[in-house]
Amino acid sequence: MDIYCTRPNCPSPLNSFADLDSGNTIKTIAQKFCTTCGMSLLLGGRYIVEKPIAQGGFGATFLARDRYTPAMKRCVVKLLQPVGLNSSQMVIAKQMFEREATVLEDLGTHSQIPDLLAYFEVQAGQDEFFFLVQEFVDGFTLEQIVAQHGAIAEADVLEILQSLLTVLTFIHEKGSIHRDIKPANIMVRKSDQTYFLLDFGAVKQVAGTAQGQKSTGIFTPGYGAPEQMRGDTVFPATDLYALAVTCLFLLTGQEPEELFDVNYNKWQWDRFVQLSPNFNRVLQKMLEAAPNDRWASAPEVLQALNNPNHQPQNIQPQNIQPQNIQPQNPVSSVKPPYQTSIQVPPPAPLPNFTPPIPKPAARSSKTPWLLAAPIPIQFTAAFLLGVEAMLLWQVSSTVGIAAVGTPANLIALAIVLISIIFLRTSSILDNKDLFVFVNLLSFAAVWGGQFLMKSLFQSLPSWIEIAQYCGVAGFAAIAVMAALRLIFQLLYSLL
């Protein structure tokens, strides 16, 4: 059995254990440890990680199995990843993570929000890691579906919108605001095409919040409402704004920055899609810049979708009490006449699709530096290396011959210079600025020799000639580097 290590930056996270492939060992063994870094692999003594799913700013998500269930039920393990955070950032990250667990425990009773299964801490040496385990939803995000199939029809988007409005009604009644609604956080389950709202790490509890309290700047660019981007107080209408932007993405297949006209400071989607008048009106109001100009609650949007003549109530955002919102017209009772039952097809070519695994930051030990370094840095380094080699050649062939004297000493000097160049090639890409300084210093030394030592070394060429030689040598080094890179690429493509 293969078990994936969850420690960040583990050099070899995939572990294979032959003893777990037979019998009942997997359910009776006390613990297993990563053979590379020593991290415990049976998280909480219970959950076995199979593979990574995604990685974000504060954490990583893994697909796992619960060994204490009869069928080794699948689940999702989310790790708070503290690598690279300072102390203040770590405090914020832990607060967000703990808040997500608390909110999921309260909101997971809704059929369209994944259940929270566990929340625990794992100590590994001097490091501590925080995990939460959620119900696994086998499906595709709306972002993946649009990427595979393009824009979604209006009737289907209407059904998505109405389904999610009932979820937002539940969330807002609980006194919470999601604050990060976007296509990547909405999933369609393959078995019955139920829509799930995911990722509650940014949820803000608003019940009992003091008037005028500021919001932390947690949102996805393009989907965050104006008050959220300013760090001001957020409202249920803030979620409605993000949900409307999500609908525009589904309807057009275009990112928010393509749909927002900065010249007129308004959303314009008519050049991509023509909508029915009522749906157009509802979206326009959901996207108003001021929260007070939007629909006040998710039930109001539902009523407006089902009743074209519905007019919004004049409710001030600061007086909204989310926990007291009551749905006025449930979506299940009435559907607009132009709506059809959604049949969003899963991406047929990728039945087992999972988001791509982020590449590790560390350079692969099997990839030579010639291919691992970015091309601009590589060619700059090659030019500087050619310049320095020509400078050394000019000095050794003129000043060096006169100063060293005997051929044996000259050969020894040449070996030393060649060794210096060889050693520098191993660190040139990481010390490019120092290399530039060395070249400028060498130019200055040669130029100074024209005035101070010309009477001693008559064979020293002029500094203009040296600059020309160095330029030719630099571009020649770029050509050689490009040729070597091409050769290495061809060789590695065949291996």
C-alpha positions in Angstrom: 0.0 0.0 0.0 1.2 3.5 -0.8 0.8 6.2 1.8 1.5 9.9 1.1 3.4 12.0 3.6 1.8 15.3 4.4 4.9 17.1 5.8 5.6 20.2 3.7 8.7 19.9 1.5 9.2 16.2 2.3 11.8 15.3 -0.5 10.2 11.9 -1.1 6.6 11.9 0.2 5.3 8.6 -1.3 5.9 5.6 0.9 5.2 1.9 0.0 4.5 -0.7 2.6 4.1 -4.3 1.4 2.9 -5.5 4.8 -0.3 -3.4 4.5 -1.4 -5.1 1.2 -2.8 -8.3 2.8 -4.9 -9.3 5.7 -6.3 -6.9 8.3 -3.0 -5.2 9.1 -4.1 -1.8 7.8 -6.8 -1.7 10.5 -4.8 -3.1 13.4 -1.3 -1.6 13.0 -0.6 1.2 15.5 1.3 3.7 13.3 3.5 4.0 10.2 6.2 6.7 9.6 7.6 8.3 6.5 10.8 6.6 5.5 12.3 9.9 4.4 11.3 12.5 7.1 9.8 10.5 9.9 6.4 12.1 9.8 3.5 10.0 11.2 1.4 8.7 8.3 -1.7 7.5 10.0 -3.1 10.9 10.8 -4.9 11.0 14.2 -4.2 7.2 14.2 -7.0 6.9 11.7 -6.7 8.6 8.3 -4.5 7.3 5.5 -3.5 9.9 2.9 -3.5 8.7 -0.7 -2.5 11.7 -2.7 -2.5 15.5 -2.8 -5.4 17.4 -4.3 -4.5 21.1 -4.1 -2.3 23.6 -2.4 -3.2 27.1 -1.3 -1.6 30.0 0.6 -2.1 28.6 4.1 -2.6 24.9 3.5 -2.8 21.8 1.4 -5.6 19.4 0.7 -5.3 15.6 0.4 -7.5 12.7 -0.6 -7.5 10.1 2.3 -9.3 7.1 3.6 -10.8 6.3 7.0 -9.3 3.0 8.1 -11.9 2.6 10.8 -14.8 2.4 8.4 -15.8 -1.0 6.8 -15.2 0.2 3.2 -12.2 2.5 3.9 -14.5 5.5 3.2 -12.9 8.4 1.3 -12.5 11.8 3.0 -10.6 15.0 2.5 -7.8 16.0 4.8 -6.9 19.7 5.0 -3.5 20.7 6.5 -2.6 24.1 7.9 0.8 24.6 6.4 3.0 26.9 8.5 6.1 26.8 6.3 7.3 30.3 5.4 5.0 32.2 7.8 6.2 34.7 10.4 4.8 34.6 13.9 2.0 37.1 13.3 1.0 35.4 10.0 0.9 32.1 11.8 -1.4 33.4 14.4 -3.8 34.6 11.8 -3.6 31.3 9.8 -4.3 29.3 13.0 -7.3 31.5 13.8 -8.7 31.1 10.3 -8.2 27.3 10.4 -9.8 26.9 13.8 -12.7 29.2 12.7 -13.2 27.0 9.6 -13.4 23.9 11.8 -15.9 25.6 14.2 -18.0 26.9 11.3 -18.1 23.5 9.6 -19.2 21.8 12.7 -22.1 24.3 12.9 -22.9 24.4 9.2 -22.2 20.9 8.2 -25.7 19.8 9.0 -26.8 21.3 5.7 -27.0 18.7 2.9 -25.0 21.0 0.5 -22.1 21.7 2.9 -19.5 19.0 3.5 -19.6 17.5 7.0 -16.7 18.0 9.4 -15.4 14.6 10.5 -12.4 15.5 12.7 -10.1 18.3 13.8 -6.7 17.5 15.5 -3.1 18.4 15.9 -0.1 16.3 15.0 3.3 16.8 16.7 6.4 15.8 14.6 9.6 16.7 16.3 9.8 20.4 16.8 7.0 21.0 14.3 3.2 21.0 14.9 0.6 20.5 12.2 -3.1 21.1 12.3 -5.5 19.0 10.4 -9.2 18.9 9.7 -11.0 16.1 8.0 -14.1 16.6 5.8 -16.7 14.6 3.9 -15.4 13.8 0.4 -17.5 15.1 -2.5 -16.8 13.2 -5.6 -17.4 15.7 -8.4 -16.1 18.7 -10.3 -15.9 22.3 -9.4 -17.7 24.8 -11.7 -14.3 26.2 -12.6 -13.3 22.8 -14.0 -16.5 22.4 -15.9 -16.3 25.7 -17.6 -12.6 25.0 -18.4 -13.6 21.7 -20.0 -16.9 22.7 -21.7 -17.0 26.5 -21.9 -19.9 28.7 -20.9 -23.1 27.3 -19.3 -26.6 28.0 -20.6 -28.8 30.5 -18.8 -31.4 28.0 -17.6 -28.7 25.9 -16.0 -27.0 28.9 -14.4 -30.4 29.8 -13.0 -30.7 26.4 -11.3 -27.2 26.7 -9.9 -28.0 30.2 -8.6 -31.3 29.1 -6.9 -29.7 26.1 -5.4 -26.9 28.1 -3.9 -29.2 30.8 -2.7 -30.9 28.3 -0.4 -27.4 27.4 1.0 -26.6 31.1 1.6 -30.0 31.5 3.3 -29.0 28.8 5.8 -25.5 30.3 6.3 -26.8 33.8 6.9 -29.5 32.5 9.2 -26.7 31.0 11.3 -25.1 34.4 11.6 -22.2 33.8 9.2 -20.9 35.2 5.9 -18.9 33.0 3.6 -16.8 35.8 2.0 -15.1 33.7 -0.7 -17.7 32.5 -3.1 -16.3 31.7 -6.5 -16.5 28.9 -9.1 -13.6 27.0 -7.6 -15.5 26.8 -4.3 -18.7 25.3 -5.8 -18.7 21.6 -6.6 -21.2 19.4 -8.5 -21.4 15.9 -7.2 -21.2 13.3 -10.0 -23.7 10.9 -8.6 -26.7 13.2 -8.3 -25.5 16.7 -9.5 -26.0 18.3 -6.1 -24.2 21.6 -5.7 -21.9 21.9 -2.7 -20.4 25.1 -1.3 -16.8 24.5 -0.2 -13.9 26.3 1.7 -15.2 28.0 4.8 -11.8 29.2 5.9 -12.7 32.9 5.3 -16.1 32.8 7.0 -16.9 35.7 9.2 -19.2 35.4 12.2 -21.5 38.4 12.3 -23.9 37.5 15.1 -23.3 40.0 17.9 -20.7 41.9 15.9 -20.3 45.6 16.9 -21.6 48.1 14.4 -19.0 49.4 12.0 -16.5 46.7 12.8 -13.9 46.3 10.0 -13.5 43.1 8.0 -10.1 41.4 7.4 -9.0 41.5 3.7 -9.9 38.0 2.8 -11.4 37.6 -0.7 -10.6 36.4 -4.2 -9.7 39.3 -6.6 -12.5 40.0 -9.1 -15.1 38.3 -6.9 -14.9 40.4 -3.8 -17.4 43.2 -3.3 -16.2 46.8 -3.1 -16.7 47.0 0.7 -14.8 43.7 1.1 -11.8 45.0 -1.0 -11.7 48.1 1.2 -11.6 46.1 4.4 -15.0 47.5 5.5 -17.9 45.8 7.2 -19.3 42.8 5.2 -23.0 41.9 4.9 -25.1 39.1 3.5 -25.2 41.3 0.3 -21.4 40.8 0.1 -21.9 37.1 -0.6 -24.7 37.9 -3.1 -22.2 40.2 -5.0 -19.7 37.3 -5.3 -22.4 34.9 -6.3 -23.5 37.2 -9.1 -19.9 37.5 -10.4 -19.7 33.7 -10.3 -22.9 33.5 -12.4 -21.3 35.9 -15.0 -18.3 33.7 -15.2 -20.5 30.6 -15.8 -22.6 32.4 -18.4 -19.7 33.9 -20.4 -16.6 31.8 -19.6 -14.8 35.0 -19.0 -12.8 36.1 -16.0 -14.2 39.0 -13.9 -11.6 41.5 -15.2 -12.8 40.9 -18.8 -16.4 41.7 -17.7 -15.8 44.8 -15.6 -15.4 48.1 -17.6 -13.1 50.3 -15.6 -13.8 53.2 -17.9 -17.5 53.3 -16.8 -16.9 51.5 -13.4 -19.7 49.0 -14.2 -20.2 45.4 -15.1 -20.9 44.8 -18.9 -21.6 41.3 -20.1 -23.9 42.1 -23.1 -21.1 41.6 -25.6 -20.6 38.0 -24.4 -24.2 36.9 -23.6 -27.8 38.1 -23.9 -29.9 37.3 -20.9 -33.6 37.3 -20.2 -34.8 40.7 -18.9 -35.7 39.5 -15.4 -32.4 37.6 -14.9 -30.5 40.6 -16.2 -32.3 42.9 -13.7 -31.6 40.6 -10.8 -27.9 40.3 -11.6 -27.6 44.1 -12.1 -29.0 44.7 -8.6 -26.8 42.0 -7.0 -23.8 43.8 -8.5 -24.5 47.3 -7.2 -21.5 49.0 -5.8 -23.2 50.0 -2.5 -24.5 47.2 -0.3 -27.6 49.2 0.5 -28.5 49.2 -3.3 -28.3 45.4 -3.6 -30.9 42.8 -2.6 -30.8 42.6 1.2 -30.9 38.8 1.5 -30.8 35.6 -0.4 -34.6 35.0 0.0 -35.2 38.3 -1.7 -33.2 37.2 -4.7 -35.1 34.0 -4.8 -38.4 35.9 -4.8 -37.2 38.2 -7.5 -36.1 35.3 -9.7 -39.5 33.7 -9.3 -41.6 36.9 -9.5 -40.4 39.4 -12.1 -42.7 42.1 -10.5 -41.1 41.8 -7.1 -39.6 45.0 -5.8 -36.8 45.0 -3.1 -37.4 46.0 0.4 -35.6 49.2 1.5 -33.5 47.6 4.3 -30.3 49.3 5.5 -27.4 46.9 5.6 -26.3 47.9 9.1 -29.7 46.8 10.5 -29.5 43.3 8.9 -29.6 40.5 11.5 -28.6 37.5 9.5 -29.7 35.0 12.1 -33.3 36.3 11.8 -33.6 36.0 8.0 -36.5 33.8 6.9 -36.9 32.5 3.4 -40.0 33.9 1.8 -40.3 31.7 -1.3 -38.3 28.4 -1.3 -36.8 27.6 -4.6 -38.2 24.1 -4.6 -41.8 25.3 -4.9 -41.6 27.6 -8.0 -39.4 27.6 -11.0 -39.4 30.3 -13.7 -41.0 29.1 -17.0 -37.8 29.3 -18.9 -35.8 27.1 -16.6 -34.9 23.5 -17.3 -33.4 20.8 -15.1 -29.7 21.2 -15.3 -27.6 18.5 -16.9 -24.1 19.7 -16.6 -22.0 16.9 -18.1 -18.8 15.9 -16.3 -15.6 16.2 -18.4 -15.8 12.9 -20.3 -12.1 12.7 -21.2 -11.1 13.0 -17.5 -13.4 10.8 -15.4 -10.9 10.8 -12.6 -9.9 14.4 -12.8 -8.0 16.0 -10.0 -6.4 19.4 -10.0 -2.7 19.4 -10.9 -0.2 18.8 -8.1 1.9 21.9 -7.5 5.5 21.3 -8.5 8.0 21.4 -5.6 10.0 24.6 -5.2 13.3 22.7 -4.9 15.2 22.0 -8.1 15.1 18.4 -9.2 18.4 16.6 -8.6 18.0 14.9 -11.9 17.8 18.1 -13.9 21.1 19.8 -14.7 21.5 23.5 -13.9 21.7 24.1 -17.6 18.0 23.2 -18.0 16.8 24.1 -14.5 17.7 27.9 -14.6 15.4 30.4 -16.4 16.6 31.3 -19.9 17.1 35.1 -19.4 19.3 34.4 -16.3 21.2 31.7 -18.1 22.0 33.8 -21.2 23.0 36.8 -19.0 25.3 34.6 -17.1 26.8 33.2 -20.3 27.5 36.7 -21.6 29.2 37.7 -18.4 31.2 34.5 -18.3 32.4 35.1 -21.9 33.4 38.7 -21.0 35.3 37.6 -17.9 37.1 34.8 -19.9 38.2 37.3 -22.6 39.4 39.7 -19.9 41.5 37.0 -18.3 42.8 35.9 -21.7 43.8 39.5 -22.5 45.6 40.0 -19.2 47.3 36.6 -19.2 48.5 37.0 -22.8 50.0 40.5 -22.2 50.6 41.4 -18.6 50.7 37.8 -17.6 53.5 36.9 -20.0 55.6 39.9 -19.0 55.0 39.5 -15.3 55.3 35.7 -14.9 58.2 35.3 -17.1 58.8 31.6 -17.6 56.4 29.4 -19.6 56.0 27.0 -16.7 54.8 29.8 -14.4 52.5 31.0 -17.2 50.9 27.5 -17.5 50.4 27.4 -13.8 48.7 30.8 -13.9 46.5 29.7 -16.8 45.5 26.6 -14.8 44.6 28.7 -11.8 42.5 31.1 -14.0 40.7 28.2 -15.7 39.9 26.6 -12.4 38.5 29.9 -11.1 36.2 30.1 -14.2 35.2 26.4 -13.7 34.3 26.9 -10.1 32.4 30.1 -10.8 30.1 28.4 -13.3 28.5 26.4 -10.4 27.4 29.6 -8.6 27.2 32.1 -11.4 23.4 31.9 -11.6 23.0 32.7 -8.0 25.6 35.5 -7.8 24.9 37.4 -11.1 25.2 40.8 -9.4 28.6 39.9 -7.9 29.7 38.7 -11.3 28.8 42.0 -13.0 30.9 43.8 -10.3 33.9 41.5 -11.0 33.7 42.3 -14.7 33.5 46.0 -14.1 36.4 45.8 -11.7 38.4 43.9 -14.3 37.6 46.5 -17.0 38.7 49.2 -14.7 42.0 47.4 -13.9 42.8 46.9 -17.6 41.9 50.5 -18.4 44.0 51.8 -15.6 46.9 49.7 -17.0 46.8 51.8 -20.2 47.9 54.8 -18.3 50.0 53.4 -15.4 51.8 50.5 -17.0 51.8 51.2 -20.8 55.5 51.9 -20.6 56.1 48.5 -19.1 53.7 46.4 -21.2 53.8 47.8 -24.7 51.7 44.8 -26.1 48.6 45.7 -24.0 45.8 46.5 -26.5 43.7 49.6 -26.0 40.6 49.4 -23.8 38.3 50.0 -26.7 39.8 46.9 -28.4 39.4 44.9 -25.2 35.8 45.9 -24.9 35.1 44.8 -28.5 36.8 41.5 -27.9 34.8 41.0 -24.7 31.6 41.8 -26.5 32.3 39.2 -29.2 33.2 36.6 -26.5 30.0 37.3 -24.5 27.7 36.7 -27.5 29.8 33.7 -28.5 29.2 32.3 -25.0 25.4 32.9 -25.4 25.5 30.9 -28.7 27.4 28.1 -27.0 25.0 28.1 -24.1 22.0 28.0 -26.4 23.5 25.1 -28.3 24.3 23.2 -25.1 20.8 23.8 -23.8 19.3 22.4 -27.0 21.5 19.3 -26.9 20.5 18.7 -23.2 16.8 19.1 -24.0 17.1 16.6 -26.8 19.0 14.1 -24.7 16.6 14.4 -21.7 13.5 14.1 -24.0 14.9 10.7 -25.1 15.6 9.4 -21.6 
